[in-house]
Amino acid sequence: MNRIIAHISNSLTALLAARPAMQLLPVPVRRFRRRP
């Protein structure tokens, strides 16, 4: 059970860490696309 709890906690922390990253990624991507 400890392994399952650890896996769930790791996945939750990964999702929380990915949310701000997903919000910040589109900004530089748009800037690079605008460049000729």
Sequence and secondary structure as in RCSB ss.txt:
>XXXX:A:sequence
MNRIIAHISNSLTALLAARPAMQLLPVPVRRFRRRP
>XXXX:A:secstr
 HHHHHHHHHHHHHHHHHHHHHHHTHHHHHHHHH  
